[in-house]
Amino acid sequence: MISEPSSWRFECYDELPSTSDACIERAGKGEADGLAILALSQTRARGSRGRIWADPGDSLALSVLLRPDDTERAGNTFWAFIAAVAFYDGLANESISHRLRIKWPNDVLLDGRKLGGLLVEVDGTPAEHVVIGFGANLVCSPRISGRHLACLAEHVPICDPHIIAPRILERLTHWRRIFQRDGFDVIKRAWLARSLPIGSPLVVSDGKTYSHGLFMGLGEGGELLLDREGKRERFVTGEIFYGDFSLRKMEADCASGH
């Protein structure tokens, strides 16, 4: 029995090519704010940077369609952080909250391994609509050479997308209202409380070069701040690797898609 989240028009399908593509198609036909589509299986799931999602089955595949108000249109870059905090909250419970971390800007890690991620697609400037896809490994994780990914079932006995999806939607409603009322500073504090501690070592890569430094938080626009031998640098894009990069490389893709 599906518990439908209030304030959302919630649809569940056994199989879709892509939940985000379904939302985008509906947006083009004039669908209003508040559509949420869950698929129990996807045949053409996709992740960030044009990657294909390796779906191991029994995963979370949830996408939402939003129509931003005037306040939200002024902060298109903030959707990744609003959604990341909601995503974290929807996946967390008392037994695993201390094991979860958000990796900039919007992946969720379990014990340092990628559990899930987001794909935010904004149409137009200012935005006419926003589609956010949430993907997470629930019962099992894909086996990909050279990568060590996580799944929720490692620590949570019941990993039903019919239960987890409404939790994420409820928290997305909550944090969206917070942003509308209080602005990005509150979202930024919530995001930082769920991310790595300030001063943690990390590496930012553009695919060709690697910038080593210490995590120093977020800028006013959500950019990542990195201390490199006393010089603070800002990054608006890039892949993030945690810890000693020479010893271990954090998973950057293939754990989620929409």
C-alpha positions as CSV (number, residue, x, y, z in Angstrom):
1,M,0.0,0.0,0.0
2,I,1.5,3.3,-1.1
3,S,1.3,6.2,1.4
4,E,0.8,9.2,-0.9
5,P,2.5,12.3,0.3
6,S,0.2,15.3,0.9
7,S,0.5,18.4,-1.3
8,W,2.1,16.3,-4.1
9,R,0.4,14.6,-7.1
10,F,2.2,11.3,-6.6
11,E,2.4,8.8,-9.4
12,C,4.1,5.3,-9.3
13,Y,4.9,3.2,-12.3
14,D,6.4,-0.3,-12.5
15,E,8.7,0.8,-15.2
16,L,9.7,4.0,-17.1
17,P,12.6,4.9,-19.3
18,S,13.4,7.8,-17.0
19,T,11.4,9.5,-14.3
20,S,13.1,12.9,-15.0
21,D,12.3,12.6,-18.7
22,A,8.7,11.9,-17.8
23,C,8.5,15.0,-15.7
24,I,10.1,17.1,-18.4
25,E,7.6,15.8,-21.0
26,R,4.8,16.7,-18.6
27,A,6.2,20.1,-18.0
28,G,6.1,20.8,-21.8
29,K,2.4,20.0,-21.7
30,G,1.8,22.6,-19.0
31,E,1.8,20.3,-15.9
32,A,1.6,22.4,-12.7
33,D,4.0,22.5,-9.8
34,G,4.0,19.5,-7.4
35,L,4.2,16.5,-9.7
36,A,6.2,13.5,-8.3
37,I,6.9,10.4,-10.3
38,L,8.3,7.2,-8.8
39,A,9.4,4.2,-11.0
40,L,10.3,0.8,-9.6
41,S,12.5,0.2,-12.6
42,Q,14.1,2.4,-15.3
43,T,15.4,1.4,-18.7
44,R,17.2,4.6,-19.7
45,A,18.2,6.2,-16.4
46,R,20.8,8.9,-16.5
47,G,23.0,10.7,-14.0
48,S,25.0,13.9,-13.9
49,R,27.4,14.9,-16.6
50,G,25.5,12.8,-19.2
51,R,26.4,9.5,-17.5
52,I,24.3,6.4,-17.6
53,W,23.1,5.0,-14.3
54,A,23.9,1.4,-13.7
55,D,20.7,0.3,-12.0
56,P,21.2,-2.8,-9.8
57,G,17.4,-3.1,-9.2
58,D,15.3,-2.4,-6.1
59,S,16.5,1.2,-6.2
60,L,14.9,4.6,-5.6
61,A,14.0,6.4,-8.8
62,L,12.0,9.6,-8.0
63,S,11.7,12.8,-9.9
64,V,9.7,16.0,-9.2
65,L,8.4,18.9,-11.3
66,L,8.5,22.3,-9.7
67,R,7.4,25.7,-11.0
68,P,9.6,28.3,-9.2
69,D,8.1,31.5,-7.7
70,D,9.8,34.8,-8.1
71,T,12.1,34.2,-5.0
72,E,13.1,30.8,-6.3
73,R,13.8,32.1,-9.8
74,A,16.4,34.4,-8.3
75,G,18.3,31.4,-6.9
76,N,18.4,28.7,-9.6
77,T,21.8,27.5,-8.4
78,F,20.4,26.8,-4.9
79,W,18.1,23.9,-5.9
80,A,20.9,21.4,-5.6
81,F,21.5,22.3,-2.0
82,I,17.8,22.5,-1.1
83,A,17.2,19.1,-2.7
84,A,20.4,17.6,-1.1
85,V,19.3,18.4,2.4
86,A,15.8,17.0,1.7
87,F,17.4,13.9,0.2
88,Y,19.7,13.3,3.2
89,D,16.8,13.7,5.6
90,G,14.6,11.3,3.7
91,L,17.3,8.6,3.7
92,A,18.4,9.1,7.3
93,N,17.2,7.6,10.5
94,E,18.5,7.3,14.0
95,S,20.7,4.3,13.2
96,I,22.5,5.7,10.2
97,S,22.4,9.5,10.4
98,H,25.9,9.6,11.8
99,R,27.1,7.5,8.8
100,L,25.7,9.8,6.1
101,R,27.4,12.8,4.6
102,I,26.5,15.1,1.7
103,K,29.3,15.4,-0.8
104,W,29.3,18.7,-2.7
105,P,27.0,19.6,-4.1
106,N,24.4,16.9,-3.8
107,D,25.6,13.3,-3.5
108,V,24.8,11.4,-0.4
109,L,27.6,9.1,1.0
110,L,27.2,6.2,3.4
111,D,30.4,5.5,5.3
112,G,32.3,7.4,2.6
113,R,30.8,5.4,-0.3
114,K,28.2,6.8,-2.7
115,L,24.7,5.9,-1.8
116,G,22.8,8.2,-4.1
117,G,22.7,11.4,-6.0
118,L,20.7,14.1,-7.6
119,L,20.2,15.5,-11.1
120,V,18.8,19.0,-11.2
121,E,17.6,20.3,-14.6
122,V,16.5,24.0,-14.9
123,D,14.5,25.2,-17.9
124,G,15.2,28.8,-18.9
125,T,16.6,31.9,-17.2
126,P,14.6,32.8,-15.3
127,A,13.4,29.2,-14.8
128,E,10.0,28.2,-16.1
129,H,10.3,24.8,-14.4
130,V,12.8,22.7,-12.4
131,V,13.0,18.9,-12.5
132,I,14.9,17.2,-9.7
133,G,15.7,13.5,-9.9
134,F,16.6,11.5,-6.8
135,G,18.3,8.2,-7.2
136,A,19.7,5.9,-4.5
137,N,20.8,2.3,-4.1
138,L,18.3,0.7,-1.6
139,V,18.6,-3.1,-1.6
140,C,21.8,-3.6,-3.4
141,S,24.5,-1.5,-5.2
142,P,25.9,-2.0,-8.7
143,R,29.1,-3.9,-9.1
144,I,31.4,-1.6,-11.0
145,S,35.1,-2.3,-11.4
146,G,37.3,0.0,-9.3
147,R,34.3,1.4,-7.4
148,H,33.0,0.6,-3.9
149,L,29.4,1.8,-3.7
150,A,26.9,1.6,-0.8
151,C,23.3,0.6,-0.4
152,L,20.8,1.5,2.3
153,A,20.1,-2.2,3.2
154,E,23.5,-2.5,4.8
155,H,22.1,-0.8,7.9
156,V,18.3,-0.4,7.3
157,P,16.1,-3.5,7.4
158,I,13.2,-2.0,5.4
159,C,14.2,-0.2,2.2
160,D,10.9,0.3,0.4
161,P,10.8,3.2,-2.1
162,H,7.1,3.6,-1.3
163,I,8.1,4.6,2.2
164,I,11.3,6.5,1.4
165,A,9.9,8.6,-1.5
166,P,7.1,10.3,0.6
167,R,9.7,11.1,3.3
168,I,11.9,12.8,0.7
169,L,8.9,14.7,-0.7
170,E,7.9,15.9,2.8
171,R,11.3,17.2,3.5
172,L,11.6,18.8,0.1
173,T,8.4,20.7,0.9
174,H,9.8,21.7,4.3
175,W,13.1,23.0,3.0
176,R,11.6,24.7,0.0
177,R,9.4,26.7,2.4
178,I,12.4,27.5,4.5
179,F,14.2,28.9,1.5
180,Q,11.2,30.9,0.4
181,R,10.9,32.4,3.8
182,D,14.5,32.8,5.1
183,G,16.7,32.6,2.0
184,F,19.8,30.5,1.2
185,D,21.8,31.2,4.5
186,V,19.5,28.8,6.4
187,I,19.8,26.1,3.7
188,K,23.6,26.6,3.7
189,R,23.8,26.0,7.4
190,A,21.7,22.9,7.2
191,W,23.8,21.6,4.3
192,L,27.0,22.2,6.2
193,A,25.7,20.4,9.2
194,R,25.2,17.3,7.0
195,S,28.5,17.5,5.1
196,L,32.2,17.0,6.0
197,P,33.6,19.0,8.9
198,I,35.4,22.2,8.0
199,G,39.1,21.5,7.5
200,S,38.6,18.0,6.0
201,P,41.1,17.2,3.2
202,L,39.6,16.9,-0.3
203,V,40.5,17.1,-4.0
204,V,38.6,18.9,-6.8
205,S,39.1,17.7,-10.3
206,D,38.0,19.1,-13.7
207,G,38.9,15.8,-15.3
208,K,42.4,17.0,-16.3
209,T,43.9,18.6,-13.2
210,Y,43.6,17.9,-9.4
211,S,43.4,20.7,-6.8
212,H,44.3,19.4,-3.3
213,G,43.3,21.4,-0.2
214,L,41.1,21.7,2.9
215,F,37.3,22.1,2.8
216,M,36.4,25.5,4.0
217,G,32.6,25.5,3.5
218,L,30.3,27.2,0.9
219,G,30.4,30.6,-0.7
220,E,27.3,32.9,-1.0
221,G,26.2,31.2,-4.2
222,G,26.9,27.6,-3.0
223,E,30.4,27.4,-4.6
224,L,32.9,25.1,-2.8
225,L,35.6,26.9,-0.8
226,L,39.0,25.2,-0.8
227,D,42.1,26.3,1.3
228,R,45.2,25.6,-0.8
229,E,48.2,26.3,1.4
230,G,46.6,29.3,2.9
231,K,45.0,30.6,-0.3
232,R,41.2,30.3,-0.5
233,E,39.9,29.2,-3.9
234,R,36.3,28.9,-5.2
235,F,35.0,26.1,-7.4
236,V,31.6,26.2,-9.1
237,T,32.0,22.8,-10.8
238,G,34.2,19.7,-10.5
239,E,34.3,16.2,-9.1
240,I,35.1,15.9,-5.5
241,F,37.4,13.2,-3.9
242,Y,37.8,12.9,-0.1
243,G,40.8,12.1,2.1
244,D,44.2,11.0,0.8
245,F,43.7,11.0,-2.9
246,S,46.9,9.1,-3.5
247,L,45.5,6.2,-1.5
248,R,41.8,6.1,-2.4
249,K,39.6,7.7,-4.9
250,M,36.0,8.4,-3.9
251,E,33.2,7.2,-6.2
252,A,31.9,10.0,-8.4
253,D,29.2,8.5,-10.5
254,C,27.0,5.4,-11.4
255,A,25.3,5.2,-8.1
256,S,22.2,7.1,-9.1
257,G,20.2,8.2,-12.1
258,H,16.8,9.4,-13.1
